[in-house]
Amino acid sequence: MSTLATLTKEQLKAILLRKNWRPEESFHLYIHGPFCPTQCTFCKHQGLNVKIGSDLYSRYYEEYLPNLIESFADVIRSYPLQSVYFGGGTSSMMTTDIMVETFASIPDFAGIPHKTFECNPSLMTEEKIDLLGRRELIELGLSRQQLLVLLI
C-alpha cells in the first residue's frame, strides 16, 4: 500500500478522480509560494530566500506551478472547490503578472467562494491590492509580526 509520500502524481490524480464526494465533504486547494524575501525569526516556514525574477523564481512561477495546476485541472474540476489558499513562504512575492496568470490557470477561479492570499505587507503594492479586489479575494493573511516590523 502506498502512502501519500510515495504516490506518483498520476496515482494521486487517479485516487482523487475516483473519489465519490459526499455532500458533507468539502474540497480545498492550496497554492504554495516557496519563496520569502527574508528569513523571519517568528515563522515556522523557512522559504527559499530568492530575488524576484531570479532563475529559480522564474522557473517556479512560469513553468513548474502552471504545469502542476494544468496537470491537476481535471481533479480541480471534479468537485466544486470551497476555497483556495495562496500560502508559503509568501504569495506576495508573485508579481502582478504572475498573479493574473496563476488566477486564470485555476479552473473556475471566479466561482470559488472563499479565497485567501497570504502576504508580507512590505511586498504589497496598490496594483496588487487592486487586483486582489477585482478577483474577489476575501481575506489577506497578515501576521502581527510582519506588521510590527513595518511599524518599527
N, C-alpha and C positions, 0 to 999 in steps of 0.2 A: 504494500500500500504506500502510495506517495504522500509525503507531507507537502504542505504549501511551499516550503522552501525548496523542494526538489522537483516541483512541477515545471514543465516547459510552458511557454506562453500558449502554445497550441492546446495543451492539456487543460490549462486553466480556462481558456476560452470555451472549450467543449463542455466543461463542467458547468460554467455559468449559462451557456446557451441551453443546456438540458434542464436547468433548474425550473421547477414548477413553483412560481412565486405565489404565495398565499396573500390574501388581501391585507392581513395584519403585518406583513413584512414590508420593509422599505429598502430602497436601492439608492446608494450614495456614491459619489465619485470624488476621489481625492487627486488633485494635480500637484505633483511635487516640484518645488523650485529648490534645487540643491545648493544654491549659492547664497553667500552672505557678504556684505561689504566689509564687515569686521567680525571678529570672534567676540561675542558678548559673554561676559562672565556669568550672567544670570540664566543663560539659555542652555537647555539640555541638548539641543540640536547644534552640532558644530558643523555648519555648512562649509562648503569649499569657498575659500576666500579668493575670488577671481574678479577681474575687471570686466565691466560691461563691454561687450564687443571682442573680448579675447577669443582665441580659437576654441577653447573648451566651452565657453559660454555660447558661442555661435553654433557649434556643432550640437549642443544640447537642445537649444531652442529652435533652431532652424532645421534640424534633421531628426534627432532622436525622439523628442517629445511629439512632434507632428506625426511621425511614423507610428509611434506607440498608440496615440489616440486613434489614428486611422485603422490600425490593426484590430482595435477593440470596438470599433464603431458599431458592428453588428451586435455586440454584447450591450453596449450603451443604449441601442435602440430596442433591445429585447423587453425592457420593462421600464416604466416611467421613473426617471430619476427624481428623488425628493430633494436632493441637494448636491451642490458641488462646492468643494473647499479647495482653495488655492493656498497651499502652505509651503512649508520647507524648513529650511533656510528662510528666505523671504521672497515672496512672489513679486514684491515691488521692485525687484531688480530687473524685471522684464521691462523692455522699452514699450512705449505705447504701440508701436507697430507689431511687436511680438504679442502683446495683449490682444490686439484686434484679431490677429491670425489664430491665436490659441482659442479665443472665444468662438470664432467662426468654425473651427475644426470640430467642436463638440456638438454631436447631433442634438438638435432641438434645444440649443442653449437658452434661447429666449423663453422656452416653456418650463425650465427648471424653476420651481417655486422658491428655493432658498439657495442663495449664493453668498459665499464668504470669501474675502480676499485678505489674506494676512499681509501686513505691510509694515515697513520701517518708515516712520513719518519723514525722515530725512531724505528718502528716495521718492516721495510723492510730489508730483507736480500738479499744477492746475489742470493740465491736459489729461493726466491720468485720472484725476478725480472726476473730471467731466465725463470721460469715457466710462468709468465705473457707474456713474449715474445714468448714462444713456443705456447701459447694458443691464440696468435694474439690479445692481448688486445691492443686497440688503444690508450686509454687515462688512465693516472693515475690522480686521483683527489687529489691535494695537496692544503692546504691552506697556504697563506702567513704567517699567524701567526705560523703555525707549523714549517715552515722553519726558521723563525726568532728565535724561541725557540731553534732550533738545533744550530744556529749560535752563540747564546749568551753564 
